[in-house]
């Protein structure tokens, strides 16, 4: 008989042993050499108000682990990510479905999650079939997603929307998009790394309606918060700003993944000040970021999310080699309701 319960710190060694198994790590995304201390820290620091880590036990032996992990960002708190791992000797016995089903049911009944999402290897047919049986749908095919068995393989991004959910009406209309201004000469746009002294201008830019419309930013950002952020950024973030006539006109960043098996991929984000939108600042920042990824970091994949109705931004990204991979339903909270976003990527040949 299989029983489910919350994972505690006393289970840390068993969780580590299961997830470090070569066949489990192969699909889960970890390494067989991952340490025990990381799992102890993860279990002790689990935020129980937005996440749940459960185990499947058979005669007191841990045979499976599954997690529901709510997003931190304010405009994405309606989203939770999921993953599951099962002892290879128990594959095909319904253990994963029992754990995933329990977490999905809890998410529907007790948490305020609208969207559940997960990633799976594109050739992992049994897992894909399992997730489909629980209501997940394929939203995007992620090219060159993860290193496995010495080569980079594609992945699928899947999601499930809470049954019966109807998004509320928008509370406001879209901000007026600035008319395309006179294109600035490249000599007037200076791109350099960001620094703590940019904090005041970054806070002012990120808090504007126009920028929040196209990003996951929130209003009333402070200079102090941005100074701490810019001072404390580690090497996983490579940030750039565009300066025009001494003013901060935009910013961009590459975000590296912590997992060695995703070291070939980076996330990408960009913001342009409303006074400089449509003037070539976004073009300059995107070009500089792609050059940084290609020449100095060696990134194989650059990934971004863009709102489905932001046609100007999509055109910019396509110009620089990004291609549409799929559409994420209810990817963010905006104007008082939930909206879709496209997943796009650029693959270095």
C-alpha positions as CSV (number, residue, x, y, z in Angstrom):
1,X,0.0,0.0,0.0
2,X,1.3,3.5,-0.9
3,X,0.8,6.4,1.5
4,X,1.5,10.0,0.9
5,X,2.7,12.6,3.4
6,X,4.7,15.7,3.6
7,X,8.5,15.4,3.4
8,X,10.4,16.4,6.6
9,X,14.0,16.9,7.3
10,X,14.2,13.3,8.6
11,X,13.6,12.2,5.0
12,X,16.4,14.3,3.5
13,X,18.8,11.4,3.0
14,X,16.2,9.3,1.3
15,X,15.1,12.2,-1.0
16,X,18.7,12.8,-1.9
17,X,19.3,9.1,-2.6
18,X,16.3,9.0,-4.9
19,X,16.9,12.2,-6.8
20,X,20.6,11.5,-7.3
21,X,19.9,8.1,-8.9
22,X,21.3,8.3,-12.4
23,X,18.1,7.4,-14.2
24,X,16.0,9.9,-12.1
25,X,18.5,12.7,-12.4
26,X,18.7,12.1,-16.1
27,X,15.1,13.3,-16.5
28,X,14.7,15.5,-13.5
29,X,17.5,17.8,-14.4
30,X,20.0,17.2,-11.6
31,X,23.3,15.4,-11.3
32,X,24.2,12.1,-9.7
33,X,26.8,14.1,-7.7
34,X,24.3,16.5,-6.2
35,X,24.9,16.8,-2.4
36,X,22.8,16.0,0.6
37,X,23.2,19.5,2.1
38,X,21.4,21.1,-0.7
39,X,18.3,18.9,-0.1
40,X,18.5,19.6,3.7
41,X,18.5,23.3,3.0
42,X,15.6,23.1,0.5
43,X,13.4,21.1,2.9
44,X,14.1,23.3,5.9
45,X,13.5,26.5,4.0
46,X,10.3,25.3,2.2
47,X,7.8,28.1,2.2
48,X,4.7,26.2,3.2
49,X,2.3,29.0,2.4
50,X,3.0,28.6,-1.3
51,X,4.7,25.2,-1.7
52,X,4.4,21.6,-0.9
53,X,6.9,18.7,-1.1
54,X,5.4,15.3,-0.6
55,X,6.7,11.7,-0.7
56,X,5.2,8.4,-1.6
57,X,6.0,5.6,0.9
58,X,5.7,1.9,0.6
59,X,6.2,0.0,3.9
60,X,8.1,3.1,5.2
61,X,10.4,3.2,2.2
62,X,10.4,6.4,0.1
63,X,9.6,5.5,-3.5
64,X,8.6,8.9,-5.0
65,X,8.8,12.7,-4.4
66,X,6.6,15.4,-6.0
67,X,6.6,19.2,-5.5
68,X,4.2,22.1,-6.1
69,X,6.1,25.4,-5.9
70,X,4.3,28.7,-6.2
71,X,6.0,31.6,-8.0
72,X,7.4,34.5,-5.9
73,X,6.9,37.4,-8.2
74,X,3.8,39.5,-7.3
75,X,2.3,39.4,-10.8
76,X,2.8,35.6,-11.1
77,X,1.6,34.4,-7.7
78,X,-1.3,32.6,-9.4
79,X,1.2,30.2,-11.0
80,X,2.9,27.1,-9.5
81,X,5.5,24.8,-11.0
82,X,5.4,21.1,-10.5
83,X,7.8,18.2,-10.8
84,X,7.8,14.5,-9.8
85,X,10.5,11.8,-9.4
86,X,9.9,8.0,-8.8
87,X,12.3,5.2,-7.9
88,X,13.0,3.5,-11.3
89,X,12.1,0.1,-9.8
90,X,8.5,1.4,-9.3
91,X,8.1,3.0,-12.7
92,X,4.8,2.1,-14.5
93,X,3.0,1.4,-11.2
94,X,1.0,4.7,-11.0
95,X,3.1,6.2,-8.2
96,X,3.7,9.5,-10.1
97,X,0.1,9.8,-11.0
98,X,-1.0,9.3,-7.4
99,X,1.4,12.0,-6.1
100,X,0.7,14.5,-8.9
101,X,-3.0,13.9,-8.7
102,X,-3.0,14.7,-5.0
103,X,-1.1,17.9,-5.5
104,X,-3.3,19.0,-8.4
105,X,-6.4,18.4,-6.3
106,X,-4.9,20.4,-3.4
107,X,-4.0,23.2,-5.8
108,X,-7.5,23.3,-7.1
109,X,-9.3,23.2,-3.7
110,X,-7.0,25.0,-1.3
111,X,-4.5,27.2,-3.1
112,X,-5.3,30.2,-5.2
113,X,-3.3,28.9,-8.1
114,X,-4.9,29.4,-11.5
115,X,-2.0,27.9,-13.6
116,X,0.1,24.8,-13.0
117,X,3.1,24.4,-15.2
118,X,6.0,22.0,-15.8
119,X,8.7,21.1,-18.3
120,X,9.3,17.6,-19.7
121,X,11.8,16.2,-22.2
122,X,10.1,16.1,-25.6
123,X,10.9,12.4,-26.1
124,X,9.7,11.3,-22.7
125,X,6.4,9.7,-23.9
126,X,5.3,8.1,-20.6
127,X,5.7,11.3,-18.6
128,X,3.9,13.4,-21.3
129,X,1.0,10.9,-21.3
130,X,0.8,11.1,-17.5
131,X,0.6,14.9,-17.5
132,X,-2.0,14.9,-20.3
133,X,-4.2,12.6,-18.2
134,X,-4.1,15.2,-15.4
135,X,-5.2,18.0,-17.7
136,X,-1.9,19.4,-18.7
137,X,-1.5,20.6,-22.3
138,X,1.6,21.3,-24.4
139,X,2.0,25.0,-24.8
140,X,5.5,25.3,-26.3
141,X,8.4,23.2,-27.7
142,X,11.6,24.5,-26.2
143,X,14.5,23.9,-28.7
144,X,17.9,22.9,-27.2
145,X,16.4,22.9,-23.8
146,X,18.6,20.6,-21.6
147,X,21.8,18.6,-21.7
148,X,21.2,14.9,-21.4
149,X,23.5,12.0,-22.2
150,X,26.1,14.3,-23.6
151,X,23.8,16.1,-26.0
152,X,21.3,19.0,-25.8
153,X,17.7,17.8,-26.2
154,X,14.4,19.6,-26.8
155,X,11.8,20.0,-24.1
156,X,8.1,20.6,-23.9
157,X,6.5,23.3,-21.7
158,X,3.1,22.1,-20.4
159,X,0.4,23.8,-18.3
160,X,-3.0,23.1,-16.7
161,X,-5.5,25.9,-16.1
162,X,-7.8,25.4,-13.1
163,X,-11.1,23.9,-14.4
164,X,-13.9,26.4,-14.6
165,X,-11.7,29.4,-14.1
166,X,-12.9,32.6,-15.8
167,X,-10.6,35.6,-15.8
168,X,-12.0,38.9,-14.5
169,X,-12.7,41.8,-16.7
170,X,-9.8,44.3,-17.2
171,X,-9.9,47.2,-14.8
172,X,-8.1,49.6,-17.1
173,X,-7.3,50.0,-20.8
174,X,-3.8,49.6,-22.1
175,X,-1.4,52.6,-21.6
176,X,-1.0,54.7,-24.7
177,X,1.9,53.3,-26.6
178,X,4.4,56.0,-27.5
179,X,4.5,56.9,-31.2
180,X,7.6,55.6,-33.0
181,X,10.0,58.5,-32.5
182,X,12.9,59.6,-34.7
183,X,15.4,56.9,-34.8
184,X,18.6,57.9,-32.9
185,X,21.9,57.5,-34.6
186,X,24.0,54.6,-33.1
187,X,26.6,57.2,-31.9
188,X,24.0,58.7,-29.5
189,X,23.2,55.4,-27.8
190,X,25.9,54.3,-25.4
191,X,25.5,50.7,-24.0
192,X,27.5,49.9,-20.9
193,X,27.2,47.5,-17.9
194,X,24.7,48.6,-15.2
195,X,26.0,49.9,-11.9
196,X,24.6,50.9,-8.4
197,X,24.5,54.5,-9.3
198,X,21.8,53.7,-11.9
199,X,19.4,52.9,-9.1
200,X,17.3,56.1,-9.1
201,X,16.8,56.1,-12.8
202,X,16.1,52.3,-12.9
203,X,13.4,52.7,-10.2
204,X,11.7,55.6,-12.0
205,X,11.7,53.7,-15.4
206,X,10.5,50.4,-14.1
207,X,7.6,52.0,-12.2
208,X,6.1,53.6,-15.3
209,X,2.8,52.2,-16.7
210,X,4.4,51.7,-20.1
211,X,7.3,49.6,-18.8
212,X,5.0,47.6,-16.4
213,X,2.8,46.9,-19.3
214,X,5.6,45.0,-21.0
215,X,7.4,43.4,-18.1
216,X,6.6,41.7,-14.7
217,X,7.5,44.9,-12.8
218,X,5.3,46.4,-10.0
219,X,4.7,50.1,-9.2
220,X,6.3,52.4,-6.6
221,X,9.7,50.9,-6.8
222,X,12.3,52.6,-4.6
223,X,15.8,53.7,-5.3
224,X,16.9,51.9,-2.2
225,X,15.5,48.5,-3.5
226,X,17.2,49.0,-6.8
227,X,20.5,50.0,-5.3
228,X,20.5,46.9,-3.2
229,X,19.6,44.8,-6.3
230,X,22.3,46.3,-8.5
231,X,24.9,46.0,-5.7
232,X,24.1,42.4,-4.8
233,X,23.8,40.9,-8.3
234,X,26.1,38.0,-8.8
235,X,27.8,36.7,-11.9
236,X,24.6,34.9,-13.0
237,X,23.1,38.2,-14.1
238,X,24.8,40.3,-16.9
239,X,23.1,43.6,-17.0
240,X,23.4,46.4,-19.5
241,X,21.9,49.9,-19.7
242,X,21.6,52.3,-22.7
243,X,22.5,55.9,-22.1
244,X,21.3,58.7,-24.4
245,X,22.5,62.3,-23.8
246,X,23.4,61.3,-20.2
247,X,20.0,59.8,-19.4
248,X,19.2,56.1,-18.8
249,X,17.1,55.2,-21.8
250,X,16.7,51.4,-21.2
251,X,18.1,48.3,-19.6
252,X,18.6,44.6,-20.5
253,X,19.9,41.6,-18.8
254,X,20.9,38.0,-19.4
255,X,20.1,35.5,-16.6
256,X,22.2,32.4,-16.4
257,X,20.8,29.1,-15.0
258,X,22.2,27.6,-11.8
259,X,22.0,24.0,-13.1
260,X,25.0,22.8,-15.0
261,X,22.7,21.0,-17.5
262,X,21.2,24.4,-18.4
263,X,24.5,26.3,-18.6
264,X,24.1,26.6,-22.3
265,X,20.9,28.7,-21.9
266,X,20.1,32.2,-20.7
267,X,17.0,34.1,-19.9
268,X,16.6,37.6,-21.4
269,X,14.7,40.7,-20.3
270,X,14.6,44.2,-21.5
271,X,12.9,47.6,-20.6
272,X,12.9,50.9,-22.5
273,X,12.0,54.2,-21.0
274,X,8.8,55.6,-22.4
275,X,10.6,58.7,-23.7
276,X,12.9,56.5,-25.8
277,X,10.5,53.8,-27.1
278,X,10.5,53.4,-30.8
279,X,13.8,55.2,-31.2
280,X,16.3,52.3,-31.6
281,X,17.2,51.9,-27.9
282,X,15.6,48.4,-27.7
283,X,17.3,47.5,-30.9
284,X,20.7,48.6,-29.6
285,X,20.3,46.8,-26.3
286,X,19.1,43.5,-27.9
287,X,22.0,43.5,-30.3
288,X,24.5,44.2,-27.5
289,X,23.0,41.4,-25.4
290,X,23.0,38.9,-28.2
291,X,26.6,39.8,-28.9
292,X,27.5,39.3,-25.3
293,X,25.8,35.9,-25.3
294,X,27.4,34.8,-28.6
295,X,31.0,36.0,-28.2
296,X,31.7,36.1,-24.5
297,X,29.3,33.7,-22.7
298,X,28.8,31.1,-25.5
299,X,25.1,30.7,-24.8
300,X,23.4,28.2,-27.2
301,X,19.9,29.3,-26.3
302,X,18.5,32.7,-25.2
303,X,14.9,32.6,-24.0
304,X,12.4,35.3,-23.3
305,X,8.7,35.9,-22.6
306,X,6.7,38.6,-24.3
307,X,3.0,39.5,-24.0
308,X,1.0,38.1,-26.8
309,X,-0.4,41.5,-27.8
310,X,3.0,43.3,-27.7
311,X,3.5,43.2,-31.5
312,X,6.2,45.8,-31.5
313,X,8.5,43.9,-29.1
314,X,7.9,40.6,-31.0
315,X,9.0,42.3,-34.3
316,X,12.2,43.5,-32.5
317,X,13.0,40.0,-31.3
318,X,12.3,38.4,-34.6
319,X,14.7,40.9,-36.2
320,X,17.5,39.5,-33.9
321,X,16.8,35.9,-34.6
322,X,14.2,34.9,-32.0
323,X,11.5,32.5,-33.0
324,X,8.1,31.8,-31.5
325,X,8.0,28.5,-29.5
326,X,4.5,28.7,-28.1
327,X,2.0,30.6,-26.0
328,X,1.6,30.5,-22.2
329,X,-2.0,30.9,-21.0
330,X,-2.5,33.4,-18.2
331,X,1.2,33.9,-17.8
332,X,0.9,37.2,-15.9
333,X,-1.4,39.5,-14.1
334,X,-2.0,42.8,-15.9
335,X,-4.7,45.5,-15.8
336,X,-6.6,43.6,-13.2
337,X,-6.8,40.3,-15.1
338,X,-4.7,37.5,-16.5
339,X,-3.0,37.6,-19.9
340,X,-1.1,35.3,-22.3
341,X,2.6,35.5,-23.2
342,X,4.6,34.1,-26.0
343,X,7.7,32.0,-25.3
344,X,10.4,32.9,-27.8
345,X,14.0,31.8,-28.2
346,X,17.1,32.4,-30.3
347,X,19.4,29.4,-31.0
348,X,23.0,30.0,-31.9
349,X,24.0,27.9,-34.9
